[in-house]
Amino acid sequence: MEHITLLLAIVIVTALVFDFTNGFHDTAHAMATTISTGALKPKTAVAMSAALNLVGAFLSVEVAKTISSGLVTEAGITPEVIFAALVGAILWNLMTWLIGLPSSSSHALMGGLIGATIASVGVSGVNGGTVVTKVLIPAIAAPLVAGIAAFLASRLTYKIGKNADEKATAKGYRTGQIASAGLVSLAHGTNDAQKTMGIITLALVAGGVLSPGSNPPMWVILSAGLAIAMGTYLGGWRIIRTMGKGLTDLQPQQGFAAQTSAASVILASSNLGFSLSTTHSCSGAVMGAGLGRKGGVVRWSTATRMFVAWGLTLPAAGLVAAGSEFVTKQGDWGVAAVAVFLIGACTAIWFVSRRQVVDHTNVNDVSADAEPAGVVTAAIAAVTPPPAGTPANDDLKTTIPAPAPAGSEPTQPATV
């Protein structure tokens, strides 16, 4: 570490800041359904998730190797390029956190890296084949696979427990949710913490500290794991509210199915070295589980906004990173200007977020103007019969005046 320059130190610190934002941005993936169903108290949930994220950071380096030596060519990549990439990723993370949308921190990082690389050395600096096979294809496949798995798992759990006592079943699944949430947190550590490890390793290679193709040093693994754990403990309460209450309404059975399905997809991708978006996997699983219960609905207007954010992540982070790279090319004053811009933008976003605070005390609150389910899901709910044994909903009762016999006083309305 004695060869690390001031610029390289700035890049490493900025990478750890990104890792921190990744932690609180993605806490919802593991704990939103656990918190919304009451399986764990909010602060207990994020503390557990933070600890398991740290453990997961030490389990594999395959994703880190994909980032550090597979996505872009190491030749021509400088610390300034990596700094610009991180600026784009951090700002996108904070903007989507501010509006409570679960976008992909992974894609923000990769979009920033691609945009800064193209601005620096041209399109030839990006390994197109790796982008397609290990980024774009998993981005499409992950939510579909996790969603279908969660849908089928939800249907199976309700079928198995249809004759069981409802309260006992719910209690059992809440216990299962704690275990499955822990598995998602562990999986998140094996995938997302490694992305920062990969970026720092790439910076060390670009700065001449490590030779090309090197694995992340132990101090890089430890610092990345601690940064994402601290961010996770802080809790991204705005996104937790969206995932837990804004996208669909989950019962413990569905929460267990969603988390187990998402964890399986994430762990499998980590072993294969796919830089998978845990956002896509967990969001797809939540929607699949939401539809897995008879009468369950997904708020497609919220989901549509989320899909739009997914589509904008790579290009938006890439454009900001490319602009930042253009400025950093100008020399030390350019790097300083971009650093000041980043600090100022982060501070402004934080102050805006204080206007309407969302934290562990109100994360499960649903405001009076909460978004309705939408036309499609309302129609599905209206025509879907309730599960066997479910009592009629008193809120749907309608009063119709009963016809009175001729010459008699009107009778009381009949309830239907």
Helices and strands as residue ranges (DSSP letters): H 6-36, H 42-56, H 62-69, H 79-98, H 105-121, G 123-125, H 128-131, I 132-136, H 137-160, H 166-206, H 218-234, H 237-241, I 242-246, H 252-272, H 278-292, H 300-328, H 332-353, H 375-383, G 394-396, E 399-400, E 414-415
